[in-house]
Amino acid sequence: MKLTDSMNTYNPALSTIGKLGYAIQLLENAEGFDWEASKDGEIFIASDPLRLLGLISLKDEYHAGSMERLYDKILASHFGE
């Protein structure tokens, strides 16, 4: 299977967010709108449904406080330091 970041994955992402019990709404801004998912006082905001699902998916890891600087390590290994 191969999945890419494109609009044909937005509906499955929104469906998954809904199945997780989040309320979904749009937030208007100067550039258009953002997506917001909220549940139990937690609020996630992103520019598209895939990013929104990604933020929700990171919730437990982020709160665990075990954040390694992988972003910097991967860039450095690819482009050099």
PyMOL Python script that loads the backbone (N, CA, C, O; Angstrom):
from pymol import cmd

cmd.read_pdbstr("""\
ATOM      1  N   MET A   1       0.831  -1.171   0.000  1.00  0.00           N
ATOM      2  CA  MET A   1       0.000   0.000   0.000  1.00  0.00           C
ATOM      3  C   MET A   1       0.879   1.239   0.000  1.00  0.00           C
ATOM      4  O   MET A   1       1.934   1.272   0.633  1.00  0.00           O
ATOM      5  N   LYS A   2       0.428   2.250  -0.717  1.00  0.00           N
ATOM      6  CA  LYS A   2       1.123   3.533  -0.727  1.00  0.00           C
ATOM      7  C   LYS A   2       0.083   4.624  -0.521  1.00  0.00           C
ATOM      8  O   LYS A   2      -0.887   4.720  -1.273  1.00  0.00           O
ATOM      9  N   LEU A   3       0.291   5.444   0.503  1.00  0.00           N
ATOM     10  CA  LEU A   3      -0.575   6.590   0.761  1.00  0.00           C
ATOM     11  C   LEU A   3       0.242   7.852   0.621  1.00  0.00           C
ATOM     12  O   LEU A   3       1.408   7.895   1.014  1.00  0.00           O
ATOM     13  N   THR A   4      -0.365   8.875   0.061  1.00  0.00           N
ATOM     14  CA  THR A   4       0.305  10.165  -0.053  1.00  0.00           C
ATOM     15  C   THR A   4      -0.595  11.246   0.526  1.00  0.00           C
ATOM     16  O   THR A   4      -1.802  11.059   0.678  1.00  0.00           O
ATOM     17  N   ASP A   5       0.003  12.352   0.838  1.00  0.00           N
ATOM     18  CA  ASP A   5      -0.714  13.507   1.361  1.00  0.00           C
ATOM     19  C   ASP A   5      -1.464  14.169   0.208  1.00  0.00           C
ATOM     20  O   ASP A   5      -0.883  14.938  -0.558  1.00  0.00           O
ATOM     21  N   SER A   6      -2.745  13.869   0.091  1.00  0.00           N
ATOM     22  CA  SER A   6      -3.572  14.473  -0.944  1.00  0.00           C
ATOM     23  C   SER A   6      -5.012  14.513  -0.473  1.00  0.00           C
ATOM     24  O   SER A   6      -5.367  13.895   0.530  1.00  0.00           O
ATOM     25  N   MET A   7      -5.829  15.237  -1.197  1.00  0.00           N
ATOM     26  CA  MET A   7      -7.214  15.449  -0.774  1.00  0.00           C
ATOM     27  C   MET A   7      -8.029  14.161  -0.705  1.00  0.00           C
ATOM     28  O   MET A   7      -9.024  14.108   0.018  1.00  0.00           O
ATOM     29  N   ASN A   8      -7.632  13.120  -1.440  1.00  0.00           N
ATOM     30  CA  ASN A   8      -8.427  11.887  -1.382  1.00  0.00           C
ATOM     31  C   ASN A   8      -8.264  11.147  -0.058  1.00  0.00           C
ATOM     32  O   ASN A   8      -8.945  10.149   0.176  1.00  0.00           O
ATOM     33  N   THR A   9      -7.377  11.618   0.805  1.00  0.00           N
ATOM     34  CA  THR A   9      -7.243  11.024   2.132  1.00  0.00           C
ATOM     35  C   THR A   9      -7.894  11.892   3.216  1.00  0.00           C
ATOM     36  O   THR A   9      -7.884  11.523   4.390  1.00  0.00           O
ATOM     37  N   TYR A  10      -8.451  13.028   2.836  1.00  0.00           N
ATOM     38  CA  TYR A  10      -9.069  13.922   3.824  1.00  0.00           C
ATOM     39  C   TYR A  10     -10.314  13.301   4.453  1.00  0.00           C
ATOM     40  O   TYR A  10     -10.496  13.388   5.668  1.00  0.00           O
ATOM     41  N   ASN A  11     -11.172  12.679   3.650  1.00  0.00           N
ATOM     42  CA  ASN A  11     -12.385  12.078   4.209  1.00  0.00           C
ATOM     43  C   ASN A  11     -12.069  10.940   5.179  1.00  0.00           C
ATOM     44  O   ASN A  11     -12.661  10.893   6.257  1.00  0.00           O
ATOM     45  N   PRO A  12     -11.158  10.017   4.841  1.00  0.00           N
ATOM     46  CA  PRO A  12     -10.808   8.998   5.835  1.00  0.00           C
ATOM     47  C   PRO A  12     -10.207   9.602   7.110  1.00  0.00           C
ATOM     48  O   PRO A  12     -10.451   9.096   8.206  1.00  0.00           O
ATOM     49  N   ALA A  13      -9.431  10.669   6.977  1.00  0.00           N
ATOM     50  CA  ALA A  13      -8.852  11.317   8.155  1.00  0.00           C
ATOM     51  C   ALA A  13      -9.961  11.914   9.021  1.00  0.00           C
ATOM     52  O   ALA A  13      -9.954  11.750  10.241  1.00  0.00           O
ATOM     53  N   LEU A  14     -10.906  12.600   8.397  1.00  0.00           N
ATOM     54  CA  LEU A  14     -12.015  13.186   9.154  1.00  0.00           C
ATOM     55  C   LEU A  14     -12.873  12.108   9.798  1.00  0.00           C
ATOM     56  O   LEU A  14     -13.336  12.271  10.927  1.00  0.00           O
ATOM     57  N   SER A  15     -13.084  11.016   9.092  1.00  0.00           N
ATOM     58  CA  SER A  15     -13.847   9.899   9.648  1.00  0.00           C
ATOM     59  C   SER A  15     -13.147   9.322  10.876  1.00  0.00           C
ATOM     60  O   SER A  15     -13.793   9.044  11.886  1.00  0.00           O
ATOM     61  N   THR A  16     -11.848   9.143  10.794  1.00  0.00           N
ATOM     62  CA  THR A  16     -11.074   8.610  11.918  1.00  0.00           C
ATOM     63  C   THR A  16     -11.139   9.556  13.114  1.00  0.00           C
ATOM     64  O   THR A  16     -11.317   9.114  14.249  1.00  0.00           O
ATOM     65  N   ILE A  17     -10.996  10.834  12.866  1.00  0.00           N
ATOM     66  CA  ILE A  17     -11.069  11.827  13.947  1.00  0.00           C
ATOM     67  C   ILE A  17     -12.435  11.754  14.628  1.00  0.00           C
ATOM     68  O   ILE A  17     -12.528  11.784  15.855  1.00  0.00           O
ATOM     69  N   GLY A  18     -13.484  11.658  13.827  1.00  0.00           N
ATOM     70  CA  GLY A  18     -14.825  11.532  14.386  1.00  0.00           C
ATOM     71  C   GLY A  18     -15.007  10.262  15.187  1.00  0.00           C
ATOM     72  O   GLY A  18     -15.629  10.282  16.249  1.00  0.00           O
ATOM     73  N   LYS A  19     -14.470   9.151  14.692  1.00  0.00           N
ATOM     74  CA  LYS A  19     -14.574   7.877  15.412  1.00  0.00           C
ATOM     75  C   LYS A  19     -13.821   7.912  16.745  1.00  0.00           C
ATOM     76  O   LYS A  19     -14.156   7.178  17.674  1.00  0.00           O
ATOM     77  N   LEU A  20     -12.814   8.761  16.827  1.00  0.00           N
ATOM     78  CA  LEU A  20     -12.073   8.926  18.081  1.00  0.00           C
ATOM     79  C   LEU A  20     -12.832   9.807  19.070  1.00  0.00           C
ATOM     80  O   LEU A  20     -12.375  10.020  20.193  1.00  0.00           O
ATOM     81  N   GLY A  21     -13.985  10.316  18.656  1.00  0.00           N
ATOM     82  CA  GLY A  21     -14.835  11.086  19.552  1.00  0.00           C
ATOM     83  C   GLY A  21     -14.626  12.585  19.540  1.00  0.00           C
ATOM     84  O   GLY A  21     -15.124  13.285  20.421  1.00  0.00           O
ATOM     85  N   TYR A  22     -13.902  13.087  18.564  1.00  0.00           N
ATOM     86  CA  TYR A  22     -13.648  14.523  18.489  1.00  0.00           C
ATOM     87  C   TYR A  22     -14.749  15.231  17.712  1.00  0.00           C
ATOM     88  O   TYR A  22     -15.267  14.712  16.724  1.00  0.00           O
ATOM     89  N   ALA A  23     -15.097  16.434  18.181  1.00  0.00           N
ATOM     90  CA  ALA A  23     -15.982  17.322  17.431  1.00  0.00           C
ATOM     91  C   ALA A  23     -15.106  18.096  16.463  1.00  0.00           C
ATOM     92  O   ALA A  23     -14.034  18.574  16.835  1.00  0.00           O
ATOM     93  N   ILE A  24     -15.556  18.221  15.224  1.00  0.00           N
ATOM     94  CA  ILE A  24     -14.762  18.878  14.186  1.00  0.00           C
ATOM     95  C   ILE A  24     -15.495  20.124  13.720  1.00  0.00           C
ATOM     96  O   ILE A  24     -16.702  20.103  13.482  1.00  0.00           O
ATOM     97  N   GLN A  25     -14.745  21.205  13.595  1.00  0.00           N
ATOM     98  CA  GLN A  25     -15.323  22.428  13.045  1.00  0.00           C
ATOM     99  C   GLN A  25     -14.272  23.203  12.275  1.00  0.00           C
ATOM    100  O   GLN A  25     -13.079  22.911  12.360  1.00  0.00           O
ATOM    101  N   LEU A  26     -14.724  24.189  11.525  1.00  0.00           N
ATOM    102  CA  LEU A  26     -13.829  25.055  10.772  1.00  0.00           C
ATOM    103  C   LEU A  26     -13.653  26.369  11.508  1.00  0.00           C
ATOM    104  O   LEU A  26     -14.593  26.885  12.113  1.00  0.00           O
ATOM    105  N   LEU A  27     -12.447  26.903  11.452  1.00  0.00           N
ATOM    106  CA  LEU A  27     -12.134  28.205  12.035  1.00  0.00           C
ATOM    107  C   LEU A  27     -11.697  29.134  10.915  1.00  0.00           C
ATOM    108  O   LEU A  27     -10.675  28.887  10.274  1.00  0.00           O
ATOM    109  N   GLU A  28     -12.441  30.182  10.672  1.00  0.00           N
ATOM    110  CA  GLU A  28     -12.064  31.135   9.630  1.00  0.00           C
ATOM    111  C   GLU A  28     -10.868  31.958  10.075  1.00  0.00           C
ATOM    112  O   GLU A  28     -10.736  32.308  11.247  1.00  0.00           O
ATOM    113  N   ASN A  29     -10.004  32.258   9.124  1.00  0.00           N
ATOM    114  CA  ASN A  29      -8.861  33.131   9.381  1.00  0.00           C
ATOM    115  C   ASN A  29      -8.618  33.996   8.157  1.00  0.00           C
ATOM    116  O   ASN A  29      -9.357  33.895   7.178  1.00  0.00           O
ATOM    117  N   ALA A  30      -7.605  34.837   8.190  1.00  0.00           N
ATOM    118  CA  ALA A  30      -7.334  35.774   7.103  1.00  0.00           C
ATOM    119  C   ALA A  30      -7.004  35.071   5.786  1.00  0.00           C
ATOM    120  O   ALA A  30      -7.252  35.620   4.713  1.00  0.00           O
ATOM    121  N   GLU A  31      -6.456  33.878   5.861  1.00  0.00           N
ATOM    122  CA  GLU A  31      -6.047  33.150   4.656  1.00  0.00           C
ATOM    123  C   GLU A  31      -7.088  32.154   4.178  1.00  0.00           C
ATOM    124  O   GLU A  31      -6.891  31.527   3.137  1.00  0.00           O
ATOM    125  N   GLY A  32      -8.184  31.984   4.897  1.00  0.00           N
ATOM    126  CA  GLY A  32      -9.206  31.008   4.539  1.00  0.00           C
ATOM    127  C   GLY A  32      -9.794  30.391   5.777  1.00  0.00           C
ATOM    128  O   GLY A  32     -10.637  31.000   6.437  1.00  0.00           O
ATOM    129  N   PHE A  33      -9.354  29.166   6.112  1.00  0.00           N
ATOM    130  CA  PHE A  33      -9.846  28.499   7.317  1.00  0.00           C
ATOM    131  C   PHE A  33      -8.874  27.421   7.763  1.00  0.00           C
ATOM    132  O   PHE A  33      -8.035  26.950   6.995  1.00  0.00           O
ATOM    133  N   ASP A  34      -9.013  27.045   9.025  1.00  0.00           N
ATOM    134  CA  ASP A  34      -8.288  25.926   9.607  1.00  0.00           C
ATOM    135  C   ASP A  34      -9.310  24.915  10.111  1.00  0.00           C
ATOM    136  O   ASP A  34     -10.498  25.216  10.226  1.00  0.00           O
ATOM    137  N   TRP A  35      -8.834  23.732  10.405  1.00  0.00           N
ATOM    138  CA  TRP A  35      -9.650  22.658  10.966  1.00  0.00           C
ATOM    139  C   TRP A  35      -9.370  22.558  12.453  1.00  0.00           C
ATOM    140  O   TRP A  35      -8.220  22.640  12.884  1.00  0.00           O
ATOM    141  N   GLU A  36     -10.432  22.381  13.243  1.00  0.00           N
ATOM    142  CA  GLU A  36     -10.283  22.231  14.690  1.00  0.00           C
ATOM    143  C   GLU A  36     -10.986  20.954  15.138  1.00  0.00           C
ATOM    144  O   GLU A  36     -12.111  20.671  14.728  1.00  0.00           O
ATOM    145  N   ALA A  37     -10.311  20.200  15.976  1.00  0.00           N
ATOM    146  CA  ALA A  37     -10.907  19.022  16.609  1.00  0.00           C
ATOM    147  C   ALA A  37     -10.813  19.230  18.115  1.00  0.00           C
ATOM    148  O   ALA A  37      -9.767  19.627  18.629  1.00  0.00           O
ATOM    149  N   SER A  38     -11.902  18.964  18.814  1.00  0.00           N
ATOM    150  CA  SER A  38     -11.891  19.155  20.262  1.00  0.00           C
ATOM    151  C   SER A  38     -12.605  18.005  20.960  1.00  0.00           C
ATOM    152  O   SER A  38     -13.567  17.431  20.450  1.00  0.00           O
ATOM    153  N   LYS A  39     -12.093  17.692  22.152  1.00  0.00           N
ATOM    154  CA  LYS A  39     -12.680  16.644  22.983  1.00  0.00           C
ATOM    155  C   LYS A  39     -12.107  16.776  24.391  1.00  0.00           C
ATOM    156  O   LYS A  39     -10.897  16.913  24.570  1.00  0.00           O
ATOM    157  N   ASP A  40     -12.981  16.734  25.375  1.00  0.00           N
ATOM    158  CA  ASP A  40     -12.556  16.751  26.785  1.00  0.00           C
ATOM    159  C   ASP A  40     -11.603  17.904  27.107  1.00  0.00           C
ATOM    160  O   ASP A  40     -10.644  17.725  27.857  1.00  0.00           O
ATOM    161  N   GLY A  41     -11.862  19.071  26.550  1.00  0.00           N
ATOM    162  CA  GLY A  41     -11.032  20.240  26.832  1.00  0.00           C
ATOM    163  C   GLY A  41      -9.745  20.322  26.030  1.00  0.00           C
ATOM    164  O   GLY A  41      -9.012  21.304  26.146  1.00  0.00           O
ATOM    165  N   GLU A  42      -9.456  19.323  25.228  1.00  0.00           N
ATOM    166  CA  GLU A  42      -8.260  19.354  24.379  1.00  0.00           C
ATOM    167  C   GLU A  42      -8.664  19.880  23.001  1.00  0.00           C
ATOM    168  O   GLU A  42      -9.696  19.494  22.452  1.00  0.00           O
ATOM    169  N   ILE A  43      -7.839  20.759  22.461  1.00  0.00           N
ATOM    170  CA  ILE A  43      -8.133  21.371  21.165  1.00  0.00           C
ATOM    171  C   ILE A  43      -6.920  21.218  20.261  1.00  0.00           C
ATOM    172  O   ILE A  43      -5.788  21.492  20.661  1.00  0.00           O
ATOM    173  N   PHE A  44      -7.177  20.778  19.039  1.00  0.00           N
ATOM    174  CA  PHE A  44      -6.134  20.614  18.031  1.00  0.00           C
ATOM    175  C   PHE A  44      -6.542  21.424  16.814  1.00  0.00           C
ATOM    176  O   PHE A  44      -7.694  21.364  16.385  1.00  0.00           O
ATOM    177  N   ILE A  45      -5.613  22.177  16.258  1.00  0.00           N
ATOM    178  CA  ILE A  45      -5.894  23.021  15.097  1.00  0.00           C
ATOM    179  C   ILE A  45      -4.826  22.782  14.044  1.00  0.00           C
ATOM    180  O   ILE A  45      -3.633  22.761  14.347  1.00  0.00           O
ATOM    181  N   ALA A  46      -5.266  22.601  12.799  1.00  0.00           N
ATOM    182  CA  ALA A  46      -4.336  22.360  11.694  1.00  0.00           C
ATOM    183  C   ALA A  46      -4.932  22.903  10.397  1.00  0.00           C
ATOM    184  O   ALA A  46      -6.118  23.226  10.323  1.00  0.00           O
ATOM    185  N   SER A  47      -4.087  22.993   9.393  1.00  0.00           N
ATOM    186  CA  SER A  47      -4.512  23.562   8.116  1.00  0.00           C
ATOM    187  C   SER A  47      -5.237  22.567   7.214  1.00  0.00           C
ATOM    188  O   SER A  47      -5.867  22.968   6.235  1.00  0.00           O
ATOM    189  N   ASP A  48      -5.156  21.274   7.532  1.00  0.00           N
ATOM    190  CA  ASP A  48      -5.908  20.285   6.749  1.00  0.00           C
ATOM    191  C   ASP A  48      -6.179  19.060   7.626  1.00  0.00           C
ATOM    192  O   ASP A  48      -5.543  18.893   8.666  1.00  0.00           O
ATOM    193  N   PRO A  49      -7.118  18.202   7.215  1.00  0.00           N
ATOM    194  CA  PRO A  49      -7.497  17.055   8.037  1.00  0.00           C
ATOM    195  C   PRO A  49      -6.362  16.076   8.332  1.00  0.00           C
ATOM    196  O   PRO A  49      -6.331  15.486   9.412  1.00  0.00           O
ATOM    197  N   LEU A  50      -5.438  15.892   7.404  1.00  0.00           N
ATOM    198  CA  LEU A  50      -4.320  14.969   7.664  1.00  0.00           C
ATOM    199  C   LEU A  50      -3.414  15.496   8.770  1.00  0.00           C
ATOM    200  O   LEU A  50      -2.990  14.745   9.648  1.00  0.00           O
ATOM    201  N   ARG A  51      -3.128  16.769   8.720  1.00  0.00           N
ATOM    202  CA  ARG A  51      -2.308  17.362   9.784  1.00  0.00           C
ATOM    203  C   ARG A  51      -3.042  17.308  11.115  1.00  0.00           C
ATOM    204  O   ARG A  51      -2.437  17.077  12.162  1.00  0.00           O
ATOM    205  N   LEU A  52      -4.351  17.525  11.063  1.00  0.00           N
ATOM    206  CA  LEU A  52      -5.145  17.468  12.277  1.00  0.00           C
ATOM    207  C   LEU A  52      -5.079  16.073  12.906  1.00  0.00           C
ATOM    208  O   LEU A  52      -4.876  15.944  14.113  1.00  0.00           O
ATOM    209  N   LEU A  53      -5.248  15.049  12.100  1.00  0.00           N
ATOM    210  CA  LEU A  53      -5.141  13.672  12.594  1.00  0.00           C
ATOM    211  C   LEU A  53      -3.735  13.392  13.115  1.00  0.00           C
ATOM    212  O   LEU A  53      -3.571  12.709  14.125  1.00  0.00           O
ATOM    213  N   GLY A  54      -2.736  13.911  12.439  1.00  0.00           N
ATOM    214  CA  GLY A  54      -1.355  13.732  12.904  1.00  0.00           C
ATOM    215  C   GLY A  54      -1.134  14.340  14.276  1.00  0.00           C
ATOM    216  O   GLY A  54      -0.491  13.726  15.127  1.00  0.00           O
ATOM    217  N   LEU A  55      -1.662  15.547  14.508  1.00  0.00           N
ATOM    218  CA  LEU A  55      -1.519  16.179  15.816  1.00  0.00           C
ATOM    219  C   LEU A  55      -2.208  15.359  16.901  1.00  0.00           C
ATOM    220  O   LEU A  55      -1.661  15.158  17.986  1.00  0.00           O
ATOM    221  N   ILE A  56      -3.411  14.892  16.594  1.00  0.00           N
ATOM    222  CA  ILE A  56      -4.133  14.067  17.559  1.00  0.00           C
ATOM    223  C   ILE A  56      -3.351  12.791  17.849  1.00  0.00           C
ATOM    224  O   ILE A  56      -3.279  12.352  18.997  1.00  0.00           O
ATOM    225  N   SER A  57      -2.771  12.202  16.825  1.00  0.00           N
ATOM    226  CA  SER A  57      -2.001  10.968  16.989  1.00  0.00           C
ATOM    227  C   SER A  57      -0.751  11.175  17.834  1.00  0.00           C
ATOM    228  O   SER A  57      -0.285  10.243  18.490  1.00  0.00           O
ATOM    229  N   LEU A  58      -0.211  12.371  17.825  1.00  0.00           N
ATOM    230  CA  LEU A  58       0.997  12.668  18.594  1.00  0.00           C
ATOM    231  C   LEU A  58       0.719  13.024  20.048  1.00  0.00           C
ATOM    232  O   LEU A  58       1.647  13.136  20.849  1.00  0.00           O
ATOM    233  N   LYS A  59      -0.532  13.198  20.388  1.00  0.00           N
ATOM    234  CA  LYS A  59      -0.908  13.692  21.717  1.00  0.00           C
ATOM    235  C   LYS A  59      -0.235  12.920  22.848  1.00  0.00           C
ATOM    236  O   LYS A  59       0.402  13.534  23.703  1.00  0.00           O
ATOM    237  N   ASP A  60      -0.354  11.628  22.877  1.00  0.00           N
ATOM    238  CA  ASP A  60       0.195  10.838  23.984  1.00  0.00           C
ATOM    239  C   ASP A  60       1.719  10.894  24.029  1.00  0.00           C
ATOM    240  O   ASP A  60       2.302  11.004  25.108  1.00  0.00           O
ATOM    241  N   GLU A  61       2.353  10.821  22.891  1.00  0.00           N
ATOM    242  CA  GLU A  61       3.814  10.882  22.833  1.00  0.00           C
ATOM    243  C   GLU A  61       4.320  12.243  23.294  1.00  0.00           C
ATOM    244  O   GLU A  61       5.306  12.330  24.026  1.00  0.00           O
ATOM    245  N   TYR A  62       3.644  13.301  22.867  1.00  0.00           N
ATOM    246  CA  TYR A  62       4.055  14.663  23.220  1.00  0.00           C
ATOM    247  C   TYR A  62       3.944  14.888  24.725  1.00  0.00           C
ATOM    248  O   TYR A  62       4.837  15.479  25.332  1.00  0.00           O
ATOM    249  N   HIS A  63       2.857  14.420  25.325  1.00  0.00           N
ATOM    250  CA  HIS A  63       2.669  14.591  26.760  1.00  0.00           C
ATOM    251  C   HIS A  63       3.623  13.721  27.574  1.00  0.00           C
ATOM    252  O   HIS A  63       3.879  14.011  28.743  1.00  0.00           O
ATOM    253  N   ALA A  64       4.143  12.674  26.976  1.00  0.00           N
ATOM    254  CA  ALA A  64       5.062  11.797  27.706  1.00  0.00           C
ATOM    255  C   ALA A  64       6.401  12.472  27.978  1.00  0.00           C
ATOM    256  O   ALA A  64       7.137  12.052  28.870  1.00  0.00           O
ATOM    257  N   GLY A  65       6.721  13.520  27.211  1.00  0.00           N
ATOM    258  CA  GLY A  65       7.944  14.274  27.445  1.00  0.00           C
ATOM    259  C   GLY A  65       9.208  13.601  26.951  1.00  0.00           C
ATOM    260  O   GLY A  65      10.308  14.042  27.282  1.00  0.00           O
ATOM    261  N   SER A  66       9.079  12.551  26.172  1.00  0.00           N
ATOM    262  CA  SER A  66      10.267  11.837  25.695  1.00  0.00           C
ATOM    263  C   SER A  66      10.577  12.242  24.256  1.00  0.00           C
ATOM    264  O   SER A  66      10.727  11.389  23.382  1.00  0.00           O
ATOM    265  N   MET A  67      10.671  13.517  24.025  1.00  0.00           N
ATOM    266  CA  MET A  67      10.864  14.009  22.669  1.00  0.00           C
ATOM    267  C   MET A  67      12.350  14.032  22.309  1.00  0.00           C
ATOM    268  O   MET A  67      13.137  14.768  22.904  1.00  0.00           O
ATOM    269  N   GLU A  68      12.704  13.238  21.355  1.00  0.00           N
ATOM    270  CA  GLU A  68      14.069  13.210  20.837  1.00  0.00           C
ATOM    271  C   GLU A  68      14.132  14.165  19.647  1.00  0.00           C
ATOM    272  O   GLU A  68      13.116  14.377  18.985  1.00  0.00           O
ATOM    273  N   ARG A  69      15.248  14.722  19.370  1.00  0.00           N
ATOM    274  CA  ARG A  69      15.395  15.692  18.286  1.00  0.00           C
ATOM    275  C   ARG A  69      15.644  14.977  16.960  1.00  0.00           C
ATOM    276  O   ARG A  69      16.664  15.195  16.306  1.00  0.00           O
ATOM    277  N   LEU A  70      14.711  14.132  16.577  1.00  0.00           N
ATOM    278  CA  LEU A  70      14.855  13.342  15.356  1.00  0.00           C
ATOM    279  C   LEU A  70      14.860  14.202  14.106  1.00  0.00           C
ATOM    280  O   LEU A  70      15.584  13.906  13.156  1.00  0.00           O
ATOM    281  N   TYR A  71      14.071  15.250  14.090  1.00  0.00           N
ATOM    282  CA  TYR A  71      14.003  16.131  12.926  1.00  0.00           C
ATOM    283  C   TYR A  71      15.404  16.630  12.560  1.00  0.00           C
ATOM    284  O   TYR A  71      15.833  16.532  11.410  1.00  0.00           O
ATOM    285  N   ASP A  72      16.100  17.162  13.555  1.00  0.00           N
ATOM    286  CA  ASP A  72      17.454  17.672  13.326  1.00  0.00           C
ATOM    287  C   ASP A  72      18.416  16.561  12.923  1.00  0.00           C
ATOM    288  O   ASP A  72      19.258  16.756  12.045  1.00  0.00           O
ATOM    289  N   LYS A  73      18.296  15.387  13.564  1.00  0.00           N
ATOM    290  CA  LYS A  73      19.176  14.268  13.246  1.00  0.00           C
ATOM    291  C   LYS A  73      18.978  13.789  11.804  1.00  0.00           C
ATOM    292  O   LYS A  73      19.952  13.515  11.102  1.00  0.00           O
ATOM    293  N   ILE A  74      17.738  13.689  11.367  1.00  0.00           N
ATOM    294  CA  ILE A  74      17.463  13.218  10.005  1.00  0.00           C
ATOM    295  C   ILE A  74      17.964  14.218   8.977  1.00  0.00           C
ATOM    296  O   ILE A  74      18.570  13.832   7.978  1.00  0.00           O
ATOM    297  N   LEU A  75      17.715  15.501   9.217  1.00  0.00           N
ATOM    298  CA  LEU A  75      18.215  16.519   8.283  1.00  0.00           C
ATOM    299  C   LEU A  75      19.742  16.508   8.233  1.00  0.00           C
ATOM    300  O   LEU A  75      20.332  16.595   7.156  1.00  0.00           O
ATOM    301  N   ALA A  76      20.370  16.402   9.385  1.00  0.00           N
ATOM    302  CA  ALA A  76      21.831  16.399   9.431  1.00  0.00           C
ATOM    303  C   ALA A  76      22.406  15.175   8.730  1.00  0.00           C
ATOM    304  O   ALA A  76      23.431  15.274   8.056  1.00  0.00           O
ATOM    305  N   SER A  77      21.758  14.024   8.881  1.00  0.00           N
ATOM    306  CA  SER A  77      22.280  12.820   8.225  1.00  0.00           C
ATOM    307  C   SER A  77      22.117  12.891   6.721  1.00  0.00           C
ATOM    308  O   SER A  77      22.920  12.319   5.984  1.00  0.00           O
ATOM    309  N   HIS A  78      21.095  13.582   6.255  1.00  0.00           N
ATOM    310  CA  HIS A  78      20.868  13.697   4.818  1.00  0.00           C
ATOM    311  C   HIS A  78      21.719  14.794   4.182  1.00  0.00           C
ATOM    312  O   HIS A  78      22.342  14.586   3.140  1.00  0.00           O
ATOM    313  N   PHE A  79      21.737  15.959   4.819  1.00  0.00           N
ATOM    314  CA  PHE A  79      22.412  17.114   4.242  1.00  0.00           C
ATOM    315  C   PHE A  79      23.794  17.383   4.836  1.00  0.00           C
ATOM    316  O   PHE A  79      24.528  18.240   4.343  1.00  0.00           O
ATOM    317  N   GLY A  80      24.140  16.669   5.869  1.00  0.00           N
ATOM    318  CA  GLY A  80      25.410  16.936   6.563  1.00  0.00           C
ATOM    319  C   GLY A  80      25.200  18.032   7.596  1.00  0.00           C
ATOM    320  O   GLY A  80      24.213  18.766   7.559  1.00  0.00           O
ATOM    321  N   GLU A  81      26.128  18.121   8.495  1.00  0.00           N
ATOM    322  CA  GLU A  81      25.955  19.096   9.586  1.00  0.00           C
ATOM    323  C   GLU A  81      26.423  20.444   9.244  1.00  0.00           C
ATOM    324  O   GLU A  81      26.336  21.356  10.067  1.00  0.00           O
TER     325      GLU A  81
END
""", "prot")
cmd.dss("prot")
cmd.show_as("cartoon", "prot")
cmd.util.cbc("prot")
cmd.orient("prot")
